[in-house]
Amino acid sequence: MAHALYGYDGSCRNIHGHSYLLEVSISGIPLDDDKSPKNGMLMDFKDLKRIVSDNIVSVFDHALVLNGNSPHKEINGLHENFEKVVFTKYQPTCENLLLDFCDRLSGCFSGSIRLHSVKLHETLNSSAEWLNDSLK
């Protein structure tokens, strides 16, 4: 994903990309049914992967993400040069993207399953993490 930080006083004001890594953890009560092949599972990881893919990856993967409150919308040729442009209601920092991702995922689980934590790595050494404080 690529982004630019409008009005930023460093090089990140320019369009640049990252190979983001997203970690999503859930919590809850695992299935307790000796007759089920899913005994001990909280959720089948393929289902979790589908939820993350449908709500986040499909929207943001290989996209140019820009602050929708900036004049970037007016750039001549933007959509001709970039097929997938996402305008957010916020400055697309790692921290703000993380909060958006948490909002997109929060209503996707049923039963005892809850979003436990979400961590977004922007680089190998830089990340932001959200922890569900309501699970204490």
ChimeraX attribute file (.defattr): number of C-alpha atoms within 10 A of each C-alpha:
attribute: neighborCount
match mode: 1-to-1
recipient: residues
	/A:1	16
	/A:2	19
	/A:3	23
	/A:4	21
	/A:5	21
	/A:6	19
	/A:7	11
	/A:8	11
	/A:9	8
	/A:10	8
	/A:11	10
	/A:12	15
	/A:13	13
	/A:14	14
	/A:15	14
	/A:16	13
	/A:17	16
	/A:18	12
	/A:19	13
	/A:20	15
	/A:21	12
	/A:22	18
	/A:23	11
	/A:24	18
	/A:25	12
	/A:26	16
	/A:27	15
	/A:28	16
	/A:29	13
	/A:30	14
	/A:31	14
	/A:32	12
	/A:33	11
	/A:34	9
	/A:35	7
	/A:36	10
	/A:37	9
	/A:38	14
	/A:39	13
	/A:40	13
	/A:41	15
	/A:42	16
	/A:43	18
	/A:44	9
	/A:45	10
	/A:46	9
	/A:47	10
	/A:48	16
	/A:49	12
	/A:50	12
	/A:51	16
	/A:52	19
	/A:53	14
	/A:54	13
	/A:55	15
	/A:56	17
	/A:57	17
	/A:58	11
	/A:59	13
	/A:60	17
	/A:61	15
	/A:62	17
	/A:63	18
	/A:64	20
	/A:65	24
	/A:66	25
	/A:67	20
	/A:68	16
	/A:69	13
	/A:70	16
	/A:71	10
	/A:72	14
	/A:73	15
	/A:74	8
	/A:75	8
	/A:76	9
	/A:77	9
	/A:78	14
	/A:79	11
	/A:80	8
	/A:81	9
	/A:82	11
	/A:83	11
	/A:84	16
	/A:85	19
	/A:86	15
	/A:87	17
	/A:88	16
	/A:89	13
	/A:90	15
	/A:91	22
	/A:92	21
	/A:93	17
	/A:94	19
	/A:95	18
	/A:96	15
	/A:97	18
	/A:98	21
	/A:99	17
	/A:100	17
	/A:101	20
	/A:102	21
	/A:103	12
	/A:104	15
	/A:105	19
	/A:106	12
	/A:107	10
	/A:108	14
	/A:109	14
	/A:110	8
	/A:111	7
	/A:112	11
	/A:113	15
	/A:114	20
	/A:115	20
	/A:116	18
	/A:117	16
	/A:118	20
	/A:119	21
	/A:120	21
	/A:121	19
	/A:122	19
	/A:123	12
	/A:124	9
	/A:125	6
	/A:126	9
	/A:127	16
	/A:128	17
	/A:129	16
	/A:130	16
	/A:131	13
	/A:132	14
	/A:133	8
	/A:134	7
	/A:135	10
	/A:136	4
